[in-house]
């Protein structure tokens, strides 16, 4: 398995492939008795609920992203397990409520701290799929720890192109040779050379385009065996940076921040289009499950990026719908019907469970999944049933040693209980998607039921943080 030649860096500048995994992938592929579906997860960062065509956007055309929903399913009530990047990704990658293993806040970005990342007790989707002979790659934002032991190569992945911290500058020609281990603050990590495998190398171009090109190349190189591609775009997370090519598409938008945001989303859409076109060209569309979602809602306050979450209330960091209900679509052409508008609650936790389910993978009890395999619900095999009657969230205070819950929420059907600073609200999402009418005073019994359900769930979660959190490093 040879590494790809990269735009702006050659194979000799950095090894993209995990040497330890090559023989494992070849050996385990023998287990597969038939073609297993490729799995692609496309994750955007801080994208607003309203900022895709399949959720009604006309200001920012996303024809390629919309293809996923048009040729598969749009999840009207698609949720993530946390309203901020790090914990949300920890839930997605493990298929488990991140609160189970004490990952309730963004981890510290200290590259020398062995507690600042996804706990080693947890299995990732890549770990799971290795059992079925998959080759797995991460393209883009990792954010599961900068310490060597948290590197994607140590978490089941075979290839890595991107950065291990929580964000990055987009203009690659401006980046500097700042070794991750020597970075003194988050700003330096944003400006450091990208990683190819374990090495940082000089690159060129625009970050979103660079990641899209790497993704297309990965699919082409692994077309003959099952693969898992985790394409974790940085866009449209700050800093707000776009090339003139994309900005010119939105010259009519007067607000500069919104214009740049639209350009950044459009760059992602182009990349998604190139990836879907490659699947078509290689006759892999019917053999590939594709997920698209954002890691949380668009930020309305700190690090505001010009996103729109309407008609939802709130945004990134909130447990109102605008923080945890995200653009979410999936397709598996030929296996699930096209054009489904699915009305029931699904979760990012279901991605890992679906990957495991379609491969018949059983996990150890200590890594039991909280998500469910979505395929039987979408094909009608579980007609009349819903994937999740209830979903739960908790958001602790910002102290490693203090797990007081500052925000919490529970959904049961269309009823939603939200508590912020001990002030509880109960909403009926079926009639009040914007969470404007607090029904708690008129439905006290129902509010108590949801409160009790949340308490029972919380009793199963970790009692304190298991990670060093983001304010425990001088660079945070």
SEDRENKOL-794019 format. One record per residue (C-alpha): residue in three letters; x, y, z. Coordinates in nm, 3 decimals, padded with zeros to 5 digits. Each point is the difference from the previous one (the first is absolute). Layout:
BEGIN
- res;c1;c2;c3
- ALA;X;Y;Z $
...
//
This chain:
BEGIN
- res;c1;c2;c3
- UNK;00.000;00.000;00.000 $
- UNK;00.185;00.309;-00.120 $
- UNK;-00.066;00.349;00.133 $
- UNK;-00.152;00.250;-00.236 $
- UNK;00.200;00.281;-00.151 $
- UNK;-00.141;00.318;00.149 $
- UNK;-00.049;00.345;-00.142 $
- UNK;00.264;00.209;00.169 $
- UNK;00.187;-00.294;00.154 $
- UNK;00.148;-00.322;-00.126 $
- UNK;-00.020;-00.347;00.146 $
- UNK;00.353;00.039;00.127 $
- UNK;-00.104;00.298;00.212 $
- UNK;-00.233;-00.206;00.217 $
- UNK;-00.146;-00.347;00.027 $
- UNK;-00.379;00.002;-00.013 $
- UNK;-00.040;-00.371;00.057 $
- UNK;00.029;-00.171;00.335 $
- UNK;00.271;-00.265;-00.058 $
- UNK;-00.127;-00.216;00.284 $
- UNK;-00.344;-00.031;-00.155 $
- UNK;00.088;-00.112;-00.351 $
- UNK;00.036;-00.370;00.068 $
- UNK;-00.296;00.009;00.238 $
- UNK;-00.230;00.141;-00.267 $
- UNK;00.111;-00.255;-00.256 $
- UNK;-00.032;-00.292;00.242 $
- UNK;-00.336;00.098;00.141 $
- UNK;-00.149;00.063;-00.344 $
- UNK;00.004;-00.374;-00.054 $
- UNK;-00.281;-00.022;00.256 $
- UNK;-00.239;00.176;-00.234 $
- UNK;-00.213;-00.253;-00.188 $
- UNK;-00.171;00.264;-00.215 $
- UNK;00.039;00.363;-00.083 $
- UNK;-00.052;00.199;00.319 $
- UNK;-00.134;00.353;-00.044 $
- UNK;00.247;00.285;-00.001 $
- UNK;-00.087;00.260;00.262 $
- UNK;00.058;00.373;-00.039 $
- UNK;-00.073;00.253;00.273 $
- UNK;00.015;00.362;-00.115 $
- UNK;00.005;00.233;00.300 $
- UNK;-00.010;00.378;-00.017 $
- UNK;00.092;00.226;00.291 $
- UNK;-00.242;00.258;00.143 $
- UNK;-00.239;-00.009;-00.296 $
- UNK;-00.344;00.151;00.057 $
- UNK;-00.313;-00.215;-00.018 $
- UNK;-00.148;00.226;-00.268 $
- UNK;00.313;00.016;-00.216 $
- UNK;-00.059;-00.293;-00.235 $
- UNK;-00.246;-00.024;-00.282 $
- UNK;-00.167;-00.311;00.141 $
- UNK;-00.099;00.207;00.305 $
- UNK;-00.133;00.282;-00.214 $
- UNK;00.296;00.227;-00.069 $
- UNK;-00.026;00.205;-00.318 $
- UNK;00.276;00.246;00.089 $
- UNK;00.274;-00.265;00.004 $
- UNK;-00.052;-00.260;-00.275 $
- UNK;00.127;-00.345;00.101 $
- UNK;-00.100;-00.221;-00.294 $
- UNK;00.257;-00.269;00.070 $
- UNK;-00.070;-00.032;00.371 $
- UNK;-00.370;-00.003;-00.090 $
- UNK;00.062;-00.301;-00.222 $
- UNK;00.062;-00.208;00.311 $
- UNK;-00.345;00.084;00.135 $
- UNK;-00.171;-00.019;-00.341 $
- UNK;00.148;-00.342;-00.074 $
- UNK;-00.047;-00.121;00.356 $
- UNK;-00.146;00.144;00.317 $
- UNK;-00.026;00.340;00.161 $
- UNK;-00.018;-00.024;00.377 $
- UNK;-00.227;00.280;00.114 $
- UNK;00.088;-00.071;00.363 $
- UNK;00.366;-00.090;-00.031 $
- UNK;00.186;00.064;00.326 $
- UNK;00.358;00.002;00.120 $
- UNK;00.090;-00.109;00.352 $
- UNK;00.153;00.333;00.107 $
- UNK;-00.022;00.360;-00.122 $
- UNK;00.379;00.057;-00.019 $
- UNK;00.268;-00.153;-00.224 $
- UNK;00.211;-00.235;00.214 $
- UNK;-00.262;-00.192;00.200 $
- UNK;-00.226;-00.016;-00.305 $
- UNK;00.276;-00.167;-00.201 $
- UNK;00.083;-00.235;00.286 $
- UNK;-00.362;-00.118;-00.002 $
- UNK;-00.010;-00.038;-00.377 $
- UNK;00.326;-00.194;-00.021 $
- UNK;-00.085;-00.242;00.281 $
- UNK;-00.377;-00.033;-00.037 $
- UNK;-00.026;00.060;00.375 $
- UNK;-00.117;00.290;00.209 $
- UNK;00.331;00.172;00.068 $
- UNK;-00.121;00.061;00.356 $
- UNK;00.044;-00.374;00.063 $
- UNK;00.374;00.044;-00.017 $
- UNK;00.026;00.349;00.146 $
- UNK;00.052;00.199;-00.322 $
- UNK;-00.249;00.277;00.078 $
- UNK;00.206;00.302;-00.107 $
- UNK;00.259;00.082;-00.265 $
- UNK;00.329;-00.161;00.090 $
- UNK;00.311;00.204;00.066 $
- UNK;00.214;00.046;-00.310 $
- UNK;00.321;-00.049;00.198 $
- UNK;00.200;-00.238;-00.224 $
- UNK;00.200;-00.129;00.298 $
- UNK;-00.298;-00.092;00.219 $
- UNK;-00.085;-00.374;-00.018 $
- UNK;-00.346;00.064;00.153 $
- UNK;-00.105;00.256;-00.263 $
- UNK;-00.184;-00.210;-00.254 $
- UNK;-00.241;-00.284;-00.077 $
- UNK;00.056;-00.255;00.278 $
- UNK;00.186;-00.309;-00.115 $
- UNK;-00.274;-00.220;00.146 $
- UNK;-00.224;00.100;-00.291 $
- UNK;-00.028;-00.160;-00.343 $
- UNK;-00.044;00.218;-00.307 $
- UNK;-00.196;-00.089;-00.313 $
- UNK;00.335;-00.078;-00.161 $
- UNK;00.085;-00.243;00.281 $
- UNK;-00.333;-00.172;-00.054 $
- UNK;00.031;-00.022;-00.377 $
- UNK;00.353;-00.135;00.015 $
- UNK;-00.164;-00.329;00.105 $
- UNK;-00.174;-00.010;-00.339 $
- UNK;00.307;00.079;-00.209 $
- UNK;-00.061;00.368;-00.066 $
- UNK;00.267;00.256;-00.082 $
- UNK;-00.077;00.321;00.191 $
- UNK;00.107;00.360;-00.048 $
- UNK;-00.046;00.336;00.170 $
- UNK;00.008;00.312;-00.215 $
- UNK;-00.008;00.330;00.187 $
- UNK;-00.073;00.089;00.359 $
- UNK;00.076;-00.269;00.259 $
- UNK;-00.045;00.187;00.332 $
- UNK;00.027;-00.319;00.206 $
- UNK;00.335;00.094;00.156 $
- UNK;00.337;00.137;-00.107 $
- UNK;00.209;-00.242;00.206 $
- UNK;00.165;-00.278;-00.202 $
- UNK;-00.212;-00.270;00.164 $
- UNK;-00.318;00.157;-00.135 $
- UNK;00.121;00.020;-00.359 $
- UNK;-00.241;-00.156;-00.254 $
- UNK;00.253;-00.277;-00.068 $
- UNK;-00.044;-00.106;00.364 $
- UNK;-00.380;00.006;-00.030 $
- UNK;-00.057;-00.245;-00.284 $
- UNK;00.064;00.223;-00.302 $
- UNK;00.236;-00.091;-00.281 $
- UNK;00.044;00.341;-00.167 $
- UNK;-00.009;00.356;00.126 $
- UNK;00.010;00.336;-00.176 $
- UNK;-00.080;00.307;00.207 $
- UNK;00.058;00.136;00.348 $
- UNK;-00.049;-00.140;00.347 $
- UNK;-00.117;00.316;00.180 $
- UNK;-00.338;00.173;-00.004 $
- UNK;00.034;00.239;-00.294 $
- UNK;00.228;00.137;-00.268 $
- UNK;00.077;00.283;-00.237 $
- UNK;-00.114;-00.069;-00.357 $
- UNK;00.269;00.158;-00.219 $
- UNK;00.263;-00.273;00.001 $
- UNK;00.279;00.201;-00.160 $
- UNK;00.004;00.226;00.307 $
- UNK;00.052;-00.280;00.253 $
- UNK;00.319;-00.027;00.203 $
- UNK;00.229;-00.279;00.111 $
- UNK;-00.118;-00.017;00.362 $
- UNK;00.033;-00.354;00.139 $
- UNK;-00.318;-00.096;00.187 $
- UNK;00.201;-00.110;00.303 $
- UNK;00.164;00.344;00.022 $
- UNK;-00.314;00.210;-00.044 $
- UNK;-00.060;00.241;00.287 $
- UNK;-00.360;00.089;-00.073 $
- UNK;-00.299;-00.073;-00.217 $
- UNK;00.085;00.278;-00.241 $
- UNK;00.328;-00.167;-00.091 $
- UNK;-00.178;-00.329;-00.058 $
- UNK;-00.238;00.175;-00.241 $
- UNK;00.298;00.127;-00.198 $
- UNK;00.210;-00.318;-00.001 $
- UNK;00.070;-00.222;-00.299 $
- UNK;-00.255;-00.272;-00.067 $
- UNK;00.069;-00.361;00.088 $
- UNK;00.040;-00.283;-00.248 $
- UNK;00.003;-00.309;00.212 $
- UNK;00.211;00.090;00.301 $
- UNK;00.209;00.266;-00.169 $
- UNK;-00.069;00.369;-00.057 $
- UNK;00.073;00.105;-00.355 $
- UNK;-00.025;00.316;-00.210 $
- UNK;-00.309;00.012;-00.223 $
- UNK;-00.165;00.249;-00.232 $
- UNK;-00.346;00.112;-00.102 $
- UNK;-00.325;00.038;00.193 $
- UNK;-00.065;-00.238;00.290 $
- UNK;-00.352;-00.107;-00.101 $
- UNK;00.110;-00.075;-00.357 $
- UNK;00.310;-00.183;00.125 $
- UNK;-00.209;-00.229;00.220 $
- UNK;-00.250;-00.065;-00.279 $
- UNK;00.281;-00.097;-00.236 $
- UNK;00.147;-00.237;00.258 $
- UNK;-00.342;-00.160;00.052 $
- UNK;-00.057;-00.060;-00.371 $
- UNK;00.349;-00.146;-00.033 $
- UNK;-00.058;-00.232;00.298 $
- UNK;-00.318;-00.139;-00.156 $
- UNK;00.178;-00.058;-00.332 $
- UNK;00.286;-00.186;00.167 $
- UNK;-00.226;-00.223;00.209 $
- UNK;-00.280;-00.067;-00.244 $
- UNK;00.047;-00.378;00.002 $
- UNK;-00.036;-00.063;00.375 $
- UNK;-00.230;00.139;00.268 $
- UNK;00.103;00.335;00.144 $
- UNK;-00.107;00.245;00.268 $
- UNK;00.059;00.367;-00.074 $
- UNK;-00.049;00.259;00.273 $
- UNK;00.009;00.332;-00.187 $
- UNK;-00.005;00.255;00.281 $
- UNK;00.005;00.342;-00.161 $
- UNK;00.112;00.301;00.204 $
- UNK;-00.247;00.218;-00.191 $
- UNK;-00.193;00.208;00.076 $
- UNK;00.172;00.037;00.341 $
- UNK;00.192;00.321;00.059 $
- UNK;00.230;00.158;-00.113 $
- UNK;-00.224;00.125;-00.277 $
- UNK;00.218;-00.052;-00.305 $
- UNK;-00.095;-00.079;-00.359 $
- UNK;00.165;00.029;-00.338 $
- UNK;-00.120;00.248;-00.260 $
- UNK;-00.137;-00.288;-00.208 $
- UNK;-00.261;-00.072;00.265 $
- UNK;-00.054;00.359;00.115 $
- UNK;-00.093;00.103;-00.354 $
- UNK;-00.300;-00.232;00.014 $
- UNK;-00.154;00.209;00.277 $
- UNK;00.081;00.357;-00.097 $
- UNK;-00.368;00.081;00.048 $
- UNK;00.017;-00.065;00.378 $
- UNK;00.070;00.335;00.162 $
- UNK;00.110;-00.124;00.342 $
- UNK;00.368;-00.089;-00.030 $
- UNK;-00.005;-00.270;00.266 $
- UNK;-00.308;-00.167;-00.146 $
- UNK;00.152;00.026;-00.350 $
- UNK;00.320;-00.171;00.112 $
- UNK;-00.197;-00.264;00.188 $
- UNK;-00.204;-00.074;-00.312 $
- UNK;00.320;-00.030;-00.202 $
- UNK;00.145;-00.246;00.251 $
- UNK;-00.313;-00.217;-00.011 $
- UNK;00.006;00.013;-00.379 $
- UNK;00.358;-00.129;00.001 $
- UNK;-00.114;-00.297;00.208 $
- UNK;-00.285;-00.060;-00.244 $
- UNK;00.244;-00.011;-00.291 $
- UNK;00.208;-00.256;00.188 $
- UNK;-00.304;-00.213;00.077 $
- UNK;-00.091;00.013;-00.367 $
- UNK;00.346;-00.117;-00.105 $
- UNK;-00.019;-00.286;00.247 $
- UNK;-00.347;-00.114;-00.111 $
- UNK;00.106;00.027;-00.365 $
- UNK;00.301;-00.221;00.071 $
- UNK;-00.225;-00.261;00.158 $
- UNK;-00.215;00.009;-00.313 $
- UNK;00.300;-00.024;-00.233 $
- UNK;00.131;-00.304;00.188 $
- UNK;-00.347;-00.160;00.015 $
- UNK;00.011;00.011;00.381 $
- UNK;-00.314;00.198;00.079 $
- UNK;-00.210;-00.308;00.077 $
- UNK;00.282;-00.140;00.213 $
- UNK;00.048;00.310;00.216 $
- UNK;-00.190;00.141;00.297 $
- UNK;00.044;00.378;00.015 $
- UNK;-00.083;00.211;00.306 $
- UNK;00.001;00.380;00.008 $
- UNK;-00.041;00.212;00.313 $
- UNK;00.140;00.289;00.202 $
- UNK;00.173;-00.055;00.335 $
- UNK;-00.232;00.252;00.171 $
- UNK;-00.215;00.299;-00.078 $
- UNK;00.135;00.325;-00.136 $
- UNK;00.152;00.238;00.258 $
- UNK;-00.204;00.312;00.067 $
- UNK;00.228;00.164;00.254 $
- UNK;00.364;-00.090;00.069 $
- UNK;00.182;-00.081;-00.327 $
- UNK;-00.311;00.106;-00.192 $
- UNK;00.045;-00.110;-00.360 $
- UNK;-00.308;00.137;-00.176 $
- UNK;-00.202;-00.320;00.018 $
- UNK;-00.378;-00.025;00.030 $
- UNK;-00.185;-00.260;00.210 $
- UNK;-00.355;00.126;-00.052 $
- UNK;-00.269;-00.097;00.070 $
- UNK;00.182;-00.164;00.289 $
- UNK;00.077;00.177;00.327 $
- UNK;00.360;00.057;00.107 $
- UNK;00.324;-00.127;-00.144 $
- UNK;00.336;-00.154;00.079 $
- UNK;00.037;-00.058;00.374 $
- UNK;-00.376;-00.006;00.060 $
- UNK;-00.215;-00.303;00.077 $
- UNK;-00.287;00.168;-00.179 $
- UNK;-00.062;-00.145;-00.346 $
- UNK;00.237;00.244;-00.171 $
- UNK;00.295;-00.149;00.186 $
- UNK;-00.064;-00.371;-00.047 $
- UNK;-00.233;-00.039;-00.299 $
- UNK;00.209;00.014;-00.315 $
- UNK;-00.011;-00.047;-00.376 $
- UNK;00.004;-00.380;-00.028 $
- UNK;-00.044;-00.222;-00.305 $
- UNK;00.095;-00.351;-00.111 $
- UNK;-00.015;-00.212;-00.312 $
- UNK;00.062;-00.360;-00.096 $
- UNK;-00.124;-00.019;-00.356 $
- UNK;-00.174;-00.321;-00.086 $
- UNK;-00.040;-00.097;00.366 $
- UNK;-00.210;00.276;00.155 $
- UNK;-00.276;00.185;-00.188 $
- UNK;00.081;00.337;-00.152 $
- UNK;-00.162;00.324;00.106 $
- UNK;-00.097;-00.096;00.354 $
- UNK;-00.080;00.287;00.236 $
- UNK;00.044;-00.184;00.328 $
- UNK;-00.194;00.160;00.288 $
- UNK;00.130;-00.192;00.303 $
- UNK;00.298;00.077;00.220 $
- UNK;00.335;-00.141;-00.108 $
- UNK;00.341;00.065;00.148 $
- UNK;00.361;00.031;-00.112 $
- UNK;00.050;-00.295;00.236 $
- UNK;-00.182;-00.210;-00.259 $
- UNK;00.280;00.032;-00.256 $
- UNK;00.234;-00.237;00.184 $
- UNK;-00.287;-00.235;00.078 $
- UNK;-00.104;-00.009;-00.366 $
- UNK;00.359;-00.072;-00.106 $
- UNK;00.021;-00.285;00.251 $
- UNK;-00.348;-00.127;-00.079 $
- UNK;00.040;-00.037;-00.376 $
- UNK;00.320;-00.196;00.065 $
- UNK;-00.135;-00.219;00.277 $
- UNK;00.264;00.127;00.242 $
- UNK;-00.044;-00.073;00.370 $
- UNK;00.172;00.222;00.253 $
- UNK;00.123;-00.072;00.353 $
- UNK;-00.249;00.083;00.273 $
- UNK;00.228;00.278;00.124 $
- UNK;-00.041;00.171;-00.339 $
- UNK;-00.373;-00.059;-00.040 $
- UNK;-00.153;00.246;-00.245 $
- UNK;-00.270;00.254;00.078 $
- UNK;-00.084;00.045;-00.366 $
- UNK;-00.207;-00.233;-00.219 $
- UNK;00.037;-00.139;-00.349 $
- UNK;-00.220;00.228;-00.209 $
- UNK;-00.035;-00.225;-00.304 $
- UNK;-00.293;-00.216;00.123 $
- UNK;-00.196;00.314;00.088 $
- UNK;00.058;00.153;-00.342 $
- UNK;-00.077;-00.314;-00.200 $
- UNK;-00.322;-00.070;00.189 $
- UNK;00.118;-00.315;00.173 $
- UNK;-00.078;00.167;00.330 $
- UNK;-00.316;00.168;-00.115 $
- UNK;-00.191;00.174;00.278 $
- UNK;00.311;00.028;00.218 $
- UNK;00.225;00.302;00.051 $
- UNK;00.379;00.002;00.047 $
- UNK;-00.014;00.208;00.318 $
- UNK;-00.299;00.077;00.215 $
- UNK;00.232;00.190;00.234 $
- UNK;00.326;00.192;-00.034 $
- UNK;00.198;00.177;00.271 $
- UNK;00.260;00.272;00.039 $
- UNK;00.204;00.149;00.280 $
- UNK;00.242;00.293;-00.002 $
- UNK;00.210;00.034;00.316 $
- UNK;00.163;00.306;00.150 $
- UNK;00.343;00.090;-00.134 $
- UNK;00.194;-00.159;00.284 $
- UNK;00.178;-00.335;-00.028 $
- UNK;-00.068;-00.082;00.365 $
- UNK;-00.356;00.128;00.014 $
- UNK;-00.264;-00.190;-00.193 $
- UNK;-00.288;00.226;00.091 $
- UNK;-00.228;00.000;-00.301 $
- UNK;-00.055;00.350;-00.130 $
- UNK;-00.227;-00.110;-00.286 $
- UNK;-00.196;-00.318;-00.062 $
- UNK;-00.272;-00.122;-00.231 $
- UNK;-00.216;-00.302;-00.078 $
- UNK;-00.226;-00.089;-00.291 $
- UNK;-00.282;-00.251;00.019 $
- UNK;-00.188;-00.016;-00.328 $
- UNK;-00.081;00.361;-00.084 $
- UNK;00.022;00.120;00.361 $
- UNK;00.325;00.169;00.104 $
- UNK;00.117;00.107;00.343 $
- UNK;00.278;00.258;00.017 $
- UNK;00.165;00.129;00.314 $
- UNK;00.239;00.293;00.011 $
- UNK;00.124;00.136;00.333 $
- UNK;-00.272;-00.199;00.178 $
- UNK;-00.274;00.160;-00.207 $
- UNK;-00.204;-00.271;-00.172 $
- UNK;-00.205;00.023;-00.316 $
- UNK;-00.218;-00.257;-00.174 $
- UNK;-00.070;00.028;-00.371 $
- UNK;-00.211;-00.190;-00.251 $
- UNK;00.226;-00.019;-00.307 $
- UNK;-00.283;-00.128;-00.218 $
- UNK;-00.177;00.335;00.022 $
- UNK;00.282;00.225;00.118 $
- UNK;00.325;-00.069;-00.184 $
- UNK;00.134;00.337;00.112 $
- UNK;-00.044;-00.084;00.372 $
- UNK;-00.188;00.321;00.069 $
- UNK;-00.283;-00.121;00.224 $
- UNK;00.093;-00.141;00.341 $
- UNK;-00.263;-00.258;00.098 $
- UNK;00.153;-00.104;00.330 $
- UNK;-00.254;00.174;00.222 $
- UNK;-00.292;-00.168;-00.178 $
- UNK;00.168;-00.342;-00.040 $
- UNK;00.183;-00.046;00.328 $
- UNK;-00.046;-00.377;00.010 $
- UNK;00.154;-00.041;-00.344 $
- UNK;00.290;00.226;00.096 $
- UNK;00.065;-00.214;00.308 $
- UNK;-00.004;-00.315;-00.215 $
- UNK;00.268;00.135;-00.230 $
- UNK;00.200;00.130;00.293 $
- UNK;-00.007;-00.345;00.163 $
- UNK;00.099;-00.167;-00.328 $
- UNK;00.296;00.235;-00.033 $
- UNK;00.105;-00.074;00.358 $
- UNK;-00.004;-00.375;-00.067 $
- UNK;00.210;00.054;-00.312 $
- UNK;00.242;00.227;00.182 $
- UNK;00.050;-00.262;00.273 $
- UNK;00.160;-00.220;-00.269 $
- UNK;00.245;00.270;-00.109 $
- UNK;00.347;00.081;00.136 $
- UNK;-00.006;00.201;00.320 $
- UNK;00.296;00.219;-00.090 $
- UNK;00.207;00.102;-00.297 $
- UNK;00.252;-00.255;-00.128 $
- UNK;00.193;00.250;-00.212 $
- UNK;00.205;00.313;00.038 $
- UNK;-00.231;00.274;-00.127 $
- UNK;00.065;00.292;-00.228 $
- UNK;00.084;00.260;00.267 $
- UNK;00.280;-00.211;00.150 $
- UNK;00.268;00.109;-00.245 $
- UNK;00.164;00.338;-00.034 $
- UNK;-00.111;00.011;-00.362 $
- UNK;-00.370;-00.040;00.072 $
//
